[in-house]
């Protein structure tokens, strides 16, 4: 196993835990926005969240519009 795969697995677990904790909190920052700030690509975000890359793009677009 490569370090990258191990880190992606750990990140996926952390994302899942965080999503459970903020479920229903309308004021919580979207996980996509947090991962984008960390420098992950749409494809990397999709891999760790289990979401479609296009869904990631839409979520980021909505988060930017909401912040404006």
PQR file with spaces between the fields and no chain letter, atoms N, CA, C, O and H, PARSE charges and radii, in Angstrom:
ATOM       1  N    UNK     1       0.852   -1.179    0.000 -0.4000 1.5000
ATOM       2  CA   UNK     1       0.000    0.000    0.000 -0.0000 2.0000
ATOM       3  C    UNK     1       0.896    1.240    0.000  0.5500 1.7000
ATOM       4  O    UNK     1       1.894    1.309    0.718 -0.5500 1.4000
ATOM       5  N    UNK     2       0.517    2.198   -0.812 -0.4000 1.5000
ATOM       6  CA   UNK     2       1.287    3.434   -0.868 -0.0000 2.0000
ATOM       7  C    UNK     2       0.836    4.383    0.227  0.5500 1.7000
ATOM       8  O    UNK     2      -0.267    4.261    0.761 -0.5500 1.4000
ATOM       9  H    UNK     2      -0.294    2.141   -1.395  0.4000 1.0000
ATOM      10  N    UNK     3       1.689    5.312    0.547 -0.4000 1.5000
ATOM      11  CA   UNK     3       1.347    6.323    1.552 -0.0000 2.0000
ATOM      12  C    UNK     3       0.138    7.122    1.092  0.5500 1.7000
ATOM      13  O    UNK     3      -0.724    7.463    1.902 -0.5500 1.4000
ATOM      14  H    UNK     3       2.585    5.411    0.113  0.4000 1.0000
ATOM      15  N    UNK     4       0.066    7.424   -0.200 -0.4000 1.5000
ATOM      16  CA   UNK     4      -1.051    8.205   -0.730 -0.0000 2.0000
ATOM      17  C    UNK     4      -2.377    7.477   -0.521  0.5500 1.7000
ATOM      18  O    UNK     4      -3.374    8.090   -0.138 -0.5500 1.4000
ATOM      19  H    UNK     4       0.766    7.147   -0.858  0.4000 1.0000
ATOM      20  N    UNK     5      -2.385    6.171   -0.773 -0.4000 1.5000
ATOM      21  CA   UNK     5      -3.624    5.405   -0.593 -0.0000 2.0000
ATOM      22  C    UNK     5      -4.001    5.337    0.882  0.5500 1.7000
ATOM      23  O    UNK     5      -5.177    5.441    1.228 -0.5500 1.4000
ATOM      24  H    UNK     5      -1.576    5.673   -1.084  0.4000 1.0000
ATOM      25  N    UNK     6      -3.024    5.167    1.739 -0.4000 1.5000
ATOM      26  CA   UNK     6      -3.296    5.132    3.173 -0.0000 2.0000
ATOM      27  C    UNK     6      -3.865    6.463    3.646  0.5500 1.7000
ATOM      28  O    UNK     6      -4.827    6.489    4.413 -0.5500 1.4000
ATOM      29  H    UNK     6      -2.068    5.084    1.458  0.4000 1.0000
ATOM      30  N    UNK     7      -3.283    7.559    3.199 -0.4000 1.5000
ATOM      31  CA   UNK     7      -3.766    8.888    3.591 -0.0000 2.0000
ATOM      32  C    UNK     7      -5.166    9.144    3.047  0.5500 1.7000
ATOM      33  O    UNK     7      -5.996    9.741    3.733 -0.5500 1.4000
ATOM      34  H    UNK     7      -2.502    7.539    2.575  0.4000 1.0000
ATOM      35  N    UNK     8      -5.437    8.700    1.823 -0.4000 1.5000
ATOM      36  CA   UNK     8      -6.774    8.860    1.253 -0.0000 2.0000
ATOM      37  C    UNK     8      -7.795    8.080    2.069  0.5500 1.7000
ATOM      38  O    UNK     8      -8.912    8.555    2.278 -0.5500 1.4000
ATOM      39  H    UNK     8      -4.763    8.216    1.265  0.4000 1.0000
ATOM      40  N    UNK     9      -7.427    6.895    2.531 -0.4000 1.5000
ATOM      41  CA   UNK     9      -8.329    6.111    3.368 -0.0000 2.0000
ATOM      42  C    UNK     9      -8.610    6.787    4.691  0.5500 1.7000
ATOM      43  O    UNK     9      -9.755    6.831    5.140 -0.5500 1.4000
ATOM      44  H    UNK     9      -6.520    6.509    2.362  0.4000 1.0000
ATOM      45  N    UNK    10      -7.575    7.313    5.319 -0.4000 1.5000
ATOM      46  CA   UNK    10      -7.743    8.035    6.584 -0.0000 2.0000
ATOM      47  C    UNK    10      -8.611    9.266    6.380  0.5500 1.7000
ATOM      48  O    UNK    10      -9.497    9.546    7.188 -0.5500 1.4000
ATOM      49  H    UNK    10      -6.645    7.277    4.954  0.4000 1.0000
ATOM      50  N    UNK    11      -8.361   10.002    5.301 -0.4000 1.5000
ATOM      51  CA   UNK    11      -9.162   11.187    5.013 -0.0000 2.0000
ATOM      52  C    UNK    11     -10.623   10.823    4.788  0.5500 1.7000
ATOM      53  O    UNK    11     -11.516   11.533    5.251 -0.5500 1.4000
ATOM      54  H    UNK    11      -7.642    9.774    4.645  0.4000 1.0000
ATOM      55  N    UNK    12     -10.873    9.730    4.087 -0.4000 1.5000
ATOM      56  CA   UNK    12     -12.252    9.294    3.851 -0.0000 2.0000
ATOM      57  C    UNK    12     -12.964    8.998    5.167  0.5500 1.7000
ATOM      58  O    UNK    12     -14.130    9.356    5.334 -0.5500 1.4000
ATOM      59  H    UNK    12     -10.147    9.154    3.712  0.4000 1.0000
ATOM      60  N    UNK    13     -12.281    8.357    6.089 -0.4000 1.5000
ATOM      61  CA   UNK    13     -12.871    8.083    7.395 -0.0000 2.0000
ATOM      62  C    UNK    13     -13.162    9.368    8.160  0.5500 1.7000
ATOM      63  O    UNK    13     -14.204    9.491    8.805 -0.5500 1.4000
ATOM      64  H    UNK    13     -11.334    8.066    5.953  0.4000 1.0000
ATOM      65  N    UNK    14     -12.245   10.320    8.087 -0.4000 1.5000
ATOM      66  CA   UNK    14     -12.440   11.594    8.765 -0.0000 2.0000
ATOM      67  C    UNK    14     -13.603   12.377    8.159  0.5500 1.7000
ATOM      68  O    UNK    14     -14.373   13.014    8.879 -0.5500 1.4000
ATOM      69  H    UNK    14     -11.399   10.220    7.563  0.4000 1.0000
ATOM      70  N    UNK    15     -13.724   12.327    6.843 -0.4000 1.5000
ATOM      71  CA   UNK    15     -14.832   13.002    6.163 -0.0000 2.0000
ATOM      72  C    UNK    15     -16.154   12.397    6.610  0.5500 1.7000
ATOM      73  O    UNK    15     -17.102   13.121    6.914 -0.5500 1.4000
ATOM      74  H    UNK    15     -13.099   11.810    6.258  0.4000 1.0000
ATOM      75  N    UNK    16     -16.216   11.074    6.651 -0.4000 1.5000
ATOM      76  CA   UNK    16     -17.446   10.405    7.065 -0.0000 2.0000
ATOM      77  C    UNK    16     -17.831   10.783    8.495  0.5500 1.7000
ATOM      78  O    UNK    16     -18.997   11.062    8.773 -0.5500 1.4000
ATOM      79  H    UNK    16     -15.446   10.486    6.405  0.4000 1.0000
ATOM      80  N    UNK    17     -16.865   10.793    9.388 -0.4000 1.5000
ATOM      81  CA   UNK    17     -17.123   11.161   10.781 -0.0000 2.0000
ATOM      82  C    UNK    17     -17.596   12.608   10.889  0.5500 1.7000
ATOM      83  O    UNK    17     -18.542   12.899   11.621 -0.5500 1.4000
ATOM      84  H    UNK    17     -15.918   10.566    9.163  0.4000 1.0000
ATOM      85  N    UNK    18     -16.955   13.497   10.176 -0.4000 1.5000
ATOM      86  CA   UNK    18     -17.338   14.914   10.215 -0.0000 2.0000
ATOM      87  C    UNK    18     -18.754   15.115    9.680  0.5500 1.7000
ATOM      88  O    UNK    18     -19.530   15.887   10.243 -0.5500 1.4000
ATOM      89  H    UNK    18     -16.187   13.260    9.581  0.4000 1.0000
ATOM      90  N    UNK    19     -19.087   14.420    8.596 -0.4000 1.5000
ATOM      91  CA   UNK    19     -20.419   14.560    8.014 -0.0000 2.0000
ATOM      92  C    UNK    19     -21.490   14.073    8.988  0.5500 1.7000
ATOM      93  O    UNK    19     -22.571   14.657    9.057 -0.5500 1.4000
ATOM      94  H    UNK    19     -18.456   13.792    8.140  0.4000 1.0000
ATOM      95  N    UNK    20     -21.206   13.021    9.734 -0.4000 1.5000
ATOM      96  CA   UNK    20     -22.155   12.543   10.740 -0.0000 2.0000
ATOM      97  C    UNK    20     -22.354   13.578   11.839  0.5500 1.7000
ATOM      98  O    UNK    20     -23.470   13.774   12.320 -0.5500 1.4000
ATOM      99  H    UNK    20     -20.328   12.546    9.678  0.4000 1.0000
ATOM     100  N    UNK    21     -21.284   14.233   12.232 -0.4000 1.5000
ATOM     101  CA   UNK    21     -21.359   15.212   13.325 -0.0000 2.0000
ATOM     102  C    UNK    21     -22.119   16.479   12.938  0.5500 1.7000
ATOM     103  O    UNK    21     -22.788   17.074   13.783 -0.5500 1.4000
ATOM     104  H    UNK    21     -20.377   14.074   11.842  0.4000 1.0000
ATOM     105  N    UNK    22     -22.029   16.900   11.684 -0.4000 1.5000
ATOM     106  CA   UNK    22     -22.675   18.151   11.275 -0.0000 2.0000
ATOM     107  C    UNK    22     -23.995   17.911   10.552  0.5500 1.7000
ATOM     108  O    UNK    22     -24.600   18.858   10.048 -0.5500 1.4000
ATOM     109  H    UNK    22     -21.485   16.417   10.997  0.4000 1.0000
ATOM     110  N    UNK    23     -24.445   16.679   10.494 -0.4000 1.5000
ATOM     111  CA   UNK    23     -25.692   16.364    9.801 -0.0000 2.0000
ATOM     112  C    UNK    23     -26.830   17.214   10.358  0.5500 1.7000
ATOM     113  O    UNK    23     -27.108   17.199   11.557 -0.5500 1.4000
ATOM     114  H    UNK    23     -23.954   15.910   10.903  0.4000 1.0000
ATOM     115  N    UNK    24     -27.470   17.941    9.479 -0.4000 1.5000
ATOM     116  CA   UNK    24     -28.595   18.788    9.873 -0.0000 2.0000
ATOM     117  C    UNK    24     -28.209   20.198   10.285  0.5500 1.7000
ATOM     118  O    UNK    24     -29.084   21.041   10.477 -0.5500 1.4000
ATOM     119  H    UNK    24     -27.245   17.953    8.505  0.4000 1.0000
ATOM     120  N    UNK    25     -26.922   20.470   10.424 -0.4000 1.5000
ATOM     121  CA   UNK    25     -26.458   21.809   10.803 -0.0000 2.0000
ATOM     122  C    UNK    25     -26.367   22.663    9.536  0.5500 1.7000
ATOM     123  O    UNK    25     -25.414   22.539    8.766 -0.5500 1.4000
ATOM     124  H    UNK    25     -26.212   19.784   10.267  0.4000 1.0000
ATOM     125  N    UNK    26     -27.343   23.513    9.329 -0.4000 1.5000
ATOM     126  CA   UNK    26     -27.401   24.332    8.109 -0.0000 2.0000
ATOM     127  C    UNK    26     -26.253   25.331    8.017  0.5500 1.7000
ATOM     128  O    UNK    26     -25.920   25.789    6.924 -0.5500 1.4000
ATOM     129  H    UNK    26     -28.117   23.613    9.955  0.4000 1.0000
ATOM     130  N    UNK    27     -25.647   25.673    9.145 -0.4000 1.5000
ATOM     131  CA   UNK    27     -24.562   26.645    9.152 -0.0000 2.0000
ATOM     132  C    UNK    27     -23.180   26.030    8.944  0.5500 1.7000
ATOM     133  O    UNK    27     -22.190   26.753    8.832 -0.5500 1.4000
ATOM     134  H    UNK    27     -25.917   25.301   10.033  0.4000 1.0000
ATOM     135  N    UNK    28     -23.110   24.709    8.893 -0.4000 1.5000
ATOM     136  CA   UNK    28     -21.813   24.038    8.748 -0.0000 2.0000
ATOM     137  C    UNK    28     -21.251   24.257    7.345  0.5500 1.7000
ATOM     138  O    UNK    28     -21.982   24.244    6.355 -0.5500 1.4000
ATOM     139  H    UNK    28     -23.915   24.122    8.985  0.4000 1.0000
ATOM     140  N    UNK    29     -19.964   24.453    7.286 -0.4000 1.5000
ATOM     141  CA   UNK    29     -19.278   24.597    5.996 -0.0000 2.0000
ATOM     142  C    UNK    29     -19.326   23.249    5.288  0.5500 1.7000
ATOM     143  O    UNK    29     -19.069   22.212    5.899 -0.5500 1.4000
ATOM     144  H    UNK    29     -19.369   24.463    8.091  0.4000 1.0000
ATOM     145  N    UNK    30     -19.652   23.265    4.009 -0.4000 1.5000
ATOM     146  CA   UNK    30     -19.714   22.034    3.224 -0.0000 2.0000
ATOM     147  C    UNK    30     -18.340   21.379    3.169  0.5500 1.7000
ATOM     148  O    UNK    30     -17.319   22.060    3.071 -0.5500 1.4000
ATOM     149  H    UNK    30     -19.860   24.107    3.512  0.4000 1.0000
ATOM     150  N    UNK    31     -18.325   20.058    3.234 -0.4000 1.5000
ATOM     151  CA   UNK    31     -17.068   19.322    3.204 -0.0000 2.0000
ATOM     152  C    UNK    31     -16.303   19.597    1.912  0.5500 1.7000
ATOM     153  O    UNK    31     -15.072   19.610    1.906 -0.5500 1.4000
ATOM     154  H    UNK    31     -19.154   19.505    3.314  0.4000 1.0000
ATOM     155  N    UNK    32     -17.034   19.817    0.816 -0.4000 1.5000
ATOM     156  CA   UNK    32     -16.369   20.116   -0.451 -0.0000 2.0000
ATOM     157  C    UNK    32     -15.554   21.404   -0.355  0.5500 1.7000
ATOM     158  O    UNK    32     -14.446   21.487   -0.886 -0.5500 1.4000
ATOM     159  H    UNK    32     -18.034   19.807    0.821  0.4000 1.0000
ATOM     160  N    UNK    33     -16.110   22.404    0.324 -0.4000 1.5000
ATOM     161  CA   UNK    33     -15.395   23.675    0.478 -0.0000 2.0000
ATOM     162  C    UNK    33     -14.145   23.494    1.334  0.5500 1.7000
ATOM     163  O    UNK    33     -13.101   24.077    1.040 -0.5500 1.4000
ATOM     164  H    UNK    33     -17.010   22.337    0.755  0.4000 1.0000
ATOM     165  N    UNK    34     -14.246   22.694    2.386 -0.4000 1.5000
ATOM     166  CA   UNK    34     -13.074   22.441    3.237 -0.0000 2.0000
ATOM     167  C    UNK    34     -11.983   21.704    2.468  0.5500 1.7000
ATOM     168  O    UNK    34     -10.805   22.044    2.572 -0.5500 1.4000
ATOM     169  H    UNK    34     -15.094   22.221    2.625  0.4000 1.0000
ATOM     170  N    UNK    35     -12.379   20.696    1.696 -0.4000 1.5000
ATOM     171  CA   UNK    35     -11.398   19.931    0.928 -0.0000 2.0000
ATOM     172  C    UNK    35     -10.784   20.775   -0.192  0.5500 1.7000
ATOM     173  O    UNK    35      -9.611   20.609   -0.525 -0.5500 1.4000
ATOM     174  H    UNK    35     -13.337   20.420    1.611  0.4000 1.0000
ATOM     175  N    UNK    36     -11.579   21.680   -0.771 -0.4000 1.5000
ATOM     176  CA   UNK    36     -11.041   22.571   -1.803 -0.0000 2.0000
ATOM     177  C    UNK    36      -9.996   23.498   -1.199  0.5500 1.7000
ATOM     178  O    UNK    36      -8.959   23.752   -1.812 -0.5500 1.4000
ATOM     179  H    UNK    36     -12.532   21.815   -0.500  0.4000 1.0000
ATOM     180  N    UNK    37     -10.263   24.002    0.000 -0.4000 1.5000
ATOM     181  CA   UNK    37      -9.293   24.861    0.683 -0.0000 2.0000
ATOM     182  C    UNK    37      -7.996   24.116    0.968  0.5500 1.7000
ATOM     183  O    UNK    37      -6.922   24.716    1.015 -0.5500 1.4000
ATOM     184  H    UNK    37     -11.105   23.795    0.499  0.4000 1.0000
ATOM     185  N    UNK    38      -8.102   22.801    1.157 -0.4000 1.5000
ATOM     186  CA   UNK    38      -6.914   21.973    1.412 -0.0000 2.0000
ATOM     187  C    UNK    38      -6.164   21.656    0.124  0.5500 1.7000
ATOM     188  O    UNK    38      -5.079   21.074    0.164 -0.5500 1.4000
ATOM     189  H    UNK    38      -8.975   22.313    1.119  0.4000 1.0000
ATOM     190  N    UNK    39      -6.736   22.034   -1.020 -0.4000 1.5000
ATOM     191  CA   UNK    39      -6.050   21.856   -2.297 -0.0000 2.0000
ATOM     192  C    UNK    39      -6.395   20.597   -3.060  0.5500 1.7000
ATOM     193  O    UNK    39      -5.720   20.273   -4.037 -0.5500 1.4000
ATOM     194  H    UNK    39      -7.617   22.507   -1.052  0.4000 1.0000
ATOM     195  N    UNK    40      -7.428   19.873   -2.646 -0.4000 1.5000
ATOM     196  CA   UNK    40      -7.802   18.662   -3.364 -0.0000 2.0000
ATOM     197  C    UNK    40      -8.529   19.008   -4.662  0.5500 1.7000
ATOM     198  O    UNK    40      -9.270   19.988   -4.730 -0.5500 1.4000
ATOM     199  H    UNK    40      -7.976   20.136   -1.852  0.4000 1.0000
ATOM     200  N    UNK    41      -8.307   18.197   -5.678 -0.4000 1.5000
ATOM     201  CA   UNK    41      -9.006   18.357   -6.954 -0.0000 2.0000
ATOM     202  C    UNK    41     -10.417   17.787   -6.814  0.5500 1.7000
ATOM     203  O    UNK    41     -10.721   17.094   -5.844 -0.5500 1.4000
ATOM     204  H    UNK    41      -7.704   17.401   -5.623  0.4000 1.0000
ATOM     205  N    UNK    42     -11.275   18.084   -7.792 -0.4000 1.5000
ATOM     206  CA   UNK    42     -12.634   17.539   -7.785 -0.0000 2.0000
ATOM     207  C    UNK    42     -12.593   16.013   -7.780  0.5500 1.7000
ATOM     208  O    UNK    42     -13.390   15.364   -7.101 -0.5500 1.4000
ATOM     209  H    UNK    42     -11.027   18.647   -8.581  0.4000 1.0000
ATOM     210  N    UNK    43     -11.662   15.451   -8.537 -0.4000 1.5000
ATOM     211  CA   UNK    43     -11.552   13.998   -8.620 -0.0000 2.0000
ATOM     212  C    UNK    43     -11.101   13.402   -7.288  0.5500 1.7000
ATOM     213  O    UNK    43     -11.604   12.359   -6.869 -0.5500 1.4000
ATOM     214  H    UNK    43     -11.015   15.978   -9.088  0.4000 1.0000
ATOM     215  N    UNK    44     -10.146   14.069   -6.621 -0.4000 1.5000
ATOM     216  CA   UNK    44      -9.691   13.592   -5.312 -0.0000 2.0000
ATOM     217  C    UNK    44     -10.816   13.700   -4.286  0.5500 1.7000
ATOM     218  O    UNK    44     -11.007   12.797   -3.472 -0.5500 1.4000
ATOM     219  H    UNK    44      -9.738   14.915   -6.961  0.4000 1.0000
ATOM     220  N    UNK    45     -11.556   14.803   -4.326 -0.4000 1.5000
ATOM     221  CA   UNK    45     -12.676   14.970   -3.403 -0.0000 2.0000
ATOM     222  C    UNK    45     -13.721   13.893   -3.637  0.5500 1.7000
ATOM     223  O    UNK    45     -14.280   13.349   -2.684 -0.5500 1.4000
ATOM     224  H    UNK    45     -11.400   15.537   -4.988  0.4000 1.0000
ATOM     225  N    UNK    46     -13.986   13.584   -4.894 -0.4000 1.5000
ATOM     226  CA   UNK    46     -14.958   12.544   -5.225 -0.0000 2.0000
ATOM     227  C    UNK    46     -14.498   11.195   -4.674  0.5500 1.7000
ATOM     228  O    UNK    46     -15.311   10.414   -4.178 -0.5500 1.4000
ATOM     229  H    UNK    46     -13.532   14.025   -5.668  0.4000 1.0000
ATOM     230  N    UNK    47     -13.210   10.924   -4.761 -0.4000 1.5000
ATOM     231  CA   UNK    47     -12.684    9.648   -4.282 -0.0000 2.0000
ATOM     232  C    UNK    47     -12.846    9.495   -2.767  0.5500 1.7000
ATOM     233  O    UNK    47     -13.176    8.409   -2.290 -0.5500 1.4000
ATOM     234  H    UNK    47     -12.550   11.558   -5.164  0.4000 1.0000
ATOM     235  N    UNK    48     -12.619   10.558   -2.017 -0.4000 1.5000
ATOM     236  CA   UNK    48     -12.691   10.433   -0.552 -0.0000 2.0000
ATOM     237  C    UNK    48     -14.103   10.608   -0.001  0.5500 1.7000
ATOM     238  O    UNK    48     -14.383   10.177    1.118 -0.5500 1.4000
ATOM     239  H    UNK    48     -12.351   11.439   -2.405  0.4000 1.0000
ATOM     240  N    UNK    49     -14.993   11.230   -0.764 -0.4000 1.5000
ATOM     241  CA   UNK    49     -16.367   11.423   -0.279 -0.0000 2.0000
ATOM     242  C    UNK    49     -17.342   10.404   -0.860  0.5500 1.7000
ATOM     243  O    UNK    49     -18.438   10.216   -0.332 -0.5500 1.4000
ATOM     244  H    UNK    49     -14.766   11.579   -1.673  0.4000 1.0000
ATOM     245  N    UNK    50     -16.941    9.749   -1.947 -0.4000 1.5000
ATOM     246  CA   UNK    50     -17.840    8.811   -2.612 -0.0000 2.0000
ATOM     247  C    UNK    50     -18.870    9.501   -3.483  0.5500 1.7000
ATOM     248  O    UNK    50     -19.842    8.882   -3.917 -0.5500 1.4000
ATOM     249  H    UNK    50     -16.051    9.902   -2.376  0.4000 1.0000
ATOM     250  N    UNK    51     -18.656   10.789   -3.739 -0.4000 1.5000
ATOM     251  CA   UNK    51     -19.587   11.555   -4.565 -0.0000 2.0000
ATOM     252  C    UNK    51     -19.065   11.657   -5.994  0.5500 1.7000
ATOM     253  O    UNK    51     -17.877   11.462   -6.248 -0.5500 1.4000
ATOM     254  H    UNK    51     -17.867   11.291   -3.386  0.4000 1.0000
ATOM     255  N    UNK    52     -19.955   11.960   -6.907 -0.4000 1.5000
ATOM     256  CA   UNK    52     -19.606   12.170   -8.307 -0.0000 2.0000
ATOM     257  C    UNK    52     -18.845   13.490   -8.442  0.5500 1.7000
ATOM     258  O    UNK    52     -19.208   14.472   -7.794 -0.5500 1.4000
ATOM     259  H    UNK    52     -20.920   12.118   -6.700  0.4000 1.0000
ATOM     260  N    UNK    53     -17.785   13.536   -9.281 -0.4000 1.5000
ATOM     261  CA   UNK    53     -17.050   14.795   -9.454 -0.0000 2.0000
ATOM     262  C    UNK    53     -17.940   15.967   -9.883  0.5500 1.7000
ATOM     263  O    UNK    53     -17.689   17.109   -9.497 -0.5500 1.4000
ATOM     264  H    UNK    53     -17.490   12.739   -9.808  0.4000 1.0000
ATOM     265  N    UNK    54     -18.970   15.690  -10.672 -0.4000 1.5000
ATOM     266  CA   UNK    54     -19.880   16.772  -11.079 -0.0000 2.0000
ATOM     267  C    UNK    54     -20.693   17.276   -9.888  0.5500 1.7000
ATOM     268  O    UNK    54     -20.986   18.468   -9.801 -0.5500 1.4000
ATOM     269  H    UNK    54     -19.174   14.763  -10.985  0.4000 1.0000
ATOM     270  N    UNK    55     -21.055   16.386   -8.977 -0.4000 1.5000
ATOM     271  CA   UNK    55     -21.770   16.798   -7.768 -0.0000 2.0000
ATOM     272  C    UNK    55     -20.863   17.671   -6.901  0.5500 1.7000
ATOM     273  O    UNK    55     -21.331   18.602   -6.245 -0.5500 1.4000
ATOM     274  H    UNK    55     -20.817   15.417   -9.048  0.4000 1.0000
ATOM     275  N    UNK    56     -19.581   17.368   -6.901 -0.4000 1.5000
ATOM     276  CA   UNK    56     -18.603   18.185   -6.172 -0.0000 2.0000
ATOM     277  C    UNK    56     -18.567   19.591   -6.760  0.5500 1.7000
ATOM     278  O    UNK    56     -18.595   20.579   -6.025 -0.5500 1.4000
ATOM     279  H    UNK    56     -19.201   16.611   -7.433  0.4000 1.0000
ATOM     280  N    UNK    57     -18.507   19.677   -8.081 -0.4000 1.5000
ATOM     281  CA   UNK    57     -18.478   20.985   -8.753 -0.0000 2.0000
ATOM     282  C    UNK    57     -19.716   21.809   -8.408  0.5500 1.7000
ATOM     283  O    UNK    57     -19.616   23.002   -8.118 -0.5500 1.4000
ATOM     284  H    UNK    57     -18.485   18.875   -8.678  0.4000 1.0000
ATOM     285  N    UNK    58     -20.877   21.170   -8.440 -0.4000 1.5000
ATOM     286  CA   UNK    58     -22.135   21.860   -8.129 -0.0000 2.0000
ATOM     287  C    UNK    58     -22.123   22.346   -6.680  0.5500 1.7000
ATOM     288  O    UNK    58     -22.497   23.486   -6.403 -0.5500 1.4000
ATOM     289  H    UNK    58     -20.958   20.201   -8.675  0.4000 1.0000
ATOM     290  N    UNK    59     -21.694   21.489   -5.761 -0.4000 1.5000
ATOM     291  CA   UNK    59     -21.658   21.875   -4.340 -0.0000 2.0000
ATOM     292  C    UNK    59     -20.721   23.055   -4.116  0.5500 1.7000
ATOM     293  O    UNK    59     -21.036   23.962   -3.344 -0.5500 1.4000
ATOM     294  H    UNK    59     -21.390   20.563   -5.986  0.4000 1.0000
ATOM     295  N    UNK    60     -19.564   23.048   -4.790 -0.4000 1.5000
ATOM     296  CA   UNK    60     -18.625   24.165   -4.649 -0.0000 2.0000
ATOM     297  C    UNK    60     -19.201   25.447   -5.232  0.5500 1.7000
ATOM     298  O    UNK    60     -19.035   26.525   -4.662 -0.5500 1.4000
ATOM     299  H    UNK    60     -19.308   22.312   -5.417  0.4000 1.0000
ATOM     300  N    UNK    61     -19.876   25.326   -6.364 -0.4000 1.5000
ATOM     301  CA   UNK    61     -20.495   26.495   -6.991 -0.0000 2.0000
ATOM     302  C    UNK    61     -21.556   27.087   -6.064  0.5500 1.7000
ATOM     303  O    UNK    61     -21.623   28.304   -5.892 -0.5500 1.4000
ATOM     304  H    UNK    61     -20.011   24.450   -6.827  0.4000 1.0000
ATOM     305  N    UNK    62     -22.378   26.235   -5.471 -0.4000 1.5000
ATOM     306  CA   UNK    62     -23.422   26.706   -4.552 -0.0000 2.0000
ATOM     307  C    UNK    62     -22.825   27.317   -3.286  0.5500 1.7000
ATOM     308  O    UNK    62     -23.332   28.314   -2.770 -0.5500 1.4000
ATOM     309  H    UNK    62     -22.324   25.246   -5.611  0.4000 1.0000
ATOM     310  N    UNK    63     -21.753   26.717   -2.793 -0.4000 1.5000
ATOM     311  CA   UNK    63     -21.107   27.248   -1.591 -0.0000 2.0000
ATOM     312  C    UNK    63     -20.528   28.627   -1.860  0.5500 1.7000
ATOM     313  O    UNK    63     -20.605   29.506   -1.001 -0.5500 1.4000
ATOM     314  H    UNK    63     -21.341   25.907   -3.212  0.4000 1.0000
ATOM     315  N    UNK    64     -19.946   28.833   -3.046 -0.4000 1.5000
ATOM     316  CA   UNK    64     -19.405   30.148   -3.408 -0.0000 2.0000
ATOM     317  C    UNK    64     -20.524   31.170   -3.532  0.5500 1.7000
ATOM     318  O    UNK    64     -20.382   32.307   -3.083 -0.5500 1.4000
ATOM     319  H    UNK    64     -19.884   28.119   -3.744  0.4000 1.0000
ATOM     320  N    UNK    65     -21.643   30.768   -4.145 -0.4000 1.5000
ATOM     321  CA   UNK    65     -22.768   31.691   -4.317 -0.0000 2.0000
ATOM     322  C    UNK    65     -23.365   32.055   -2.951  0.5500 1.7000
ATOM     323  O    UNK    65     -23.769   33.198   -2.736 -0.5500 1.4000
ATOM     324  H    UNK    65     -21.758   29.845   -4.510  0.4000 1.0000
ATOM     325  N    UNK    66     -23.420   31.092   -2.039 -0.4000 1.5000
ATOM     326  CA   UNK    66     -23.974   31.334   -0.711 -0.0000 2.0000
ATOM     327  C    UNK    66     -23.076   32.268    0.100  0.5500 1.7000
ATOM     328  O    UNK    66     -23.561   33.080    0.888 -0.5500 1.4000
ATOM     329  H    UNK    66     -23.092   30.164   -2.214  0.4000 1.0000
ATOM     330  N    UNK    67     -21.766   32.145   -0.102 -0.4000 1.5000
ATOM     331  CA   UNK    67     -20.811   32.976    0.634 -0.0000 2.0000
ATOM     332  C    UNK    67     -20.785   34.416    0.145  0.5500 1.7000
ATOM     333  O    UNK    67     -20.386   35.324    0.875 -0.5500 1.4000
ATOM     334  H    UNK    67     -21.372   31.486   -0.743  0.4000 1.0000
ATOM     335  N    UNK    68     -21.213   34.615   -1.094 -0.4000 1.5000
ATOM     336  CA   UNK    68     -21.153   35.959   -1.689 -0.0000 2.0000
ATOM     337  C    UNK    68     -22.276   36.857   -1.238  0.5500 1.7000
ATOM     338  O    UNK    68     -22.350   38.012   -1.657 -0.5500 1.4000
ATOM     339  H    UNK    68     -21.537   33.878   -1.687  0.4000 1.0000
